[in-house]
Each structure stands twice: as C-alpha cells, then as structure tokens.
Amino acid sequence: MPDDDGHPLPEEMDLRTVLHALADPLRLGVIARFLREPAGTERTCASFELPVSKSTTSHHFKVMREAGLLRMVDHGNSRTAVLRREELDERFPGLLKLVAAG
C-alpha cells in the first residue's frame, strides 16, 4: 500500500507501471535528466520547463510518483522531486542504466 503521499514501497513497484511511465517521451526525459545529476538531487517540476501546461506537468509527475520513479518532498509552500535511484536499482537492476544509455 502506498504511503500517505502516494509513493509505493519498493516491493509494490510494478514493472509494467514503471515501463508505462517511461513510455512517454517527456517523462523519460525527466528521468534521464535526473540520471545526469548527482544522486539525491531535488528539483522542482517547473525546473524541467516541459513544453506543456502546468496541469499537464503535474499529471506527468503524478504518474512518475505513482509508478515509484520519483519521491515528492514537501517543503511547506513548495515541493521537489527526487529520483528513487537506489530503490529502483534494487527492484529493477539495470533499468536505470538502460534509460541513461537510451
């Protein structure tokens, strides 16, 4: 069962759901950009400057959060996202290497 913020536990992450989230080019690009950053980097959704509306950007980040790709961190009046790199590497070994190489 996901936590109160909608983040699934690593054992709840489903490969089909993760692959569905990565199937969208914008979401794949977000994850690829996170992979070029140091582990633990936090970024706002707006910092990616996706070429879509604010509500569509929010939807993309919700899909990635619910798939288990990202953890959203609440900072009071703002939120940042961080790639769940270690958890994903443990659950799906090699997946992030494929995304980075892609």
For each residue, the residues with C-beta under 8 A, 3 or more apart:
1: 9 12
2: 5 6 7 8 9 12 66
3: 6 7 9
4:
5: 2 65 72 74
6: 2 3 62 65 66 72
7: 2 3 65 68 71 72 84
8: 2 12 13 66 67 68
9: 1 2 3 12 13
10: 13 68 87 90 91
11: 91
12: 1 2 8 9 68
13: 8 9 10 17 18 67 68 87 88 91 92
14: 17 18 67
15: 18 19 92
16: 19 20
17: 13 14 20 21 66 67 68
18: 13 14 15 21 22 67 68 69 88 92 95
19: 15 16 22 23
20: 16 17 23 63 67
21: 17 18 24 27 63 64 66 67 69
22: 18 19 27 28 31 69 99
23: 19 20 27 28
24: 21 27 28 60 63
25: 28 29
26: 29 30 50 51 52 60
27: 21 22 23 24 30 31 60 63 64 69
28: 22 23 24 25 31 32 99 102
29: 25 26 32 33 48
30: 26 27 33 34 48 50 60 61 64
31: 22 27 28 34 35 64 69 83 96 99
32: 28 29 35 36 99 100 102
33: 29 30 36 37 48
34: 30 31 37 41 43 70 82 83 85
35: 31 32 83 85 96 99 100
36: 32 33 100
37: 33 34 41 43 83
38: 41
39: 83 85 86
40: 82
41: 34 37 38 82 83
42: 73 80 81 82
43: 34 37 47 48 80 81 82
44: 47 78 79 80 81
45: 48 50 57 58 61 79 81
46: 49 54 57
47: 43 44
48: 29 30 33 43 45 57
49: 46
50: 26 30 45 56 57 60
51: 26
52: 26 56 57 60
53: 56 57
54: 46 57 58
55: 58 59
56: 50 52 53 59 60
57: 45 46 48 50 52 53 54 60 61
58: 45 54 55 61 62
59: 55 56 62 63
60: 24 26 27 30 50 52 56 57 63 64
61: 30 45 57 58 64 65 70 72 81
62: 6 58 59 65 66
63: 20 21 24 27 59 60 66 67
64: 21 27 30 31 60 61 67 69 70 81
65: 5 6 7 61 62 68 69 70 71 72 81
66: 2 6 8 17 21 62 63
67: 8 13 14 17 18 20 21 63 64
68: 7 8 10 12 13 17 18 65 84 87 88 91
69: 18 21 22 27 31 64 65 83 84 88
70: 34 61 64 65 81 82 83 84
71: 7 65 81 82 84
72: 5 6 7 61 65 79 80 81
73: 42 79 80 81 82
74: 5 79
75: 78 79 80
76:
77:
78: 44 75
79: 44 45 72 73 74 75
80: 42 43 44 72 73 75
81: 42 43 44 45 61 64 65 70 71 72 73
82: 34 40 41 42 43 70 71 73
83: 31 34 35 37 39 41 69 70 88
84: 7 68 69 70 71 87 88
85: 34 35 39 88 89 96
86: 39 89 90
87: 10 13 68 84 90 91
88: 13 18 68 69 83 84 85 91 92 95 96
89: 85 86 92 93 95 96
90: 10 86 87 93
91: 10 11 13 68 87 88
92: 13 15 18 88 89 95 96
93: 89 90
94: 97 98
95: 18 88 89 92 98 99
96: 31 35 85 88 89 92 99 100
97: 94 100 101
98: 94 95 101 102
99: 22 28 31 32 35 95 96 102
100: 32 35 36 96 97
101: 97 98
102: 28 32 98 99
